[in-house]
């Protein structure tokens, strides 16, 4: 949990204190002076708001409030992720990975909202668990990047970065979907 909070704080502060950014991110700040900081702030907040909304599920009034705030935040973070991913990407593979993550995020959010509006609580819960897993990609991306920096000695950065842009979010999403299938969550989706 401490790492999640640290990653969120780093994302929030990086939106405004970005002098030490690597060149690939500094260019994004220059080309997207409003969208990039907005994405950093809302993405950082999503790391805190999504788990908070899930943690409050046993307190309906607070859960609804936290869920609405988290949903609005994720919507903004997801929409802003698309131009951030495509403007001067490190590689086309990484741009596609980050774009796919943003799209999956928005689709899971829309499905989660649709399910709860239609009284399908189990399906809503499943979408939100998968949304949280997709959100965790921001954390895993940084962990894998740090491991690459320690272990790879600078080799094959472009290839690694492109793979990391996909694996960081797709692996937690796949694992969460697998475990929900194993515990019968998918069978409870009948109307």
Secondary structure, DSSP 8 states (H G I E B T S, - for coil): -HHHHHHHHHHHHHTT--TT--HHHHHHHHH-TTHHHHHHHHHHHHHHHHHHHHHTTTSHHHHHHHHHHHHHHHHHHHHHHHHHHHTT-S-HHHHHHHHHHHHHHHHHHHHHHHHHHTT-HHHHHHHHHHHHHHHTHHHHHHHHHHHHHHHSTTTTHHHHHHHHHHHHHHHHHHHHHHHHHHTTGGGGG--
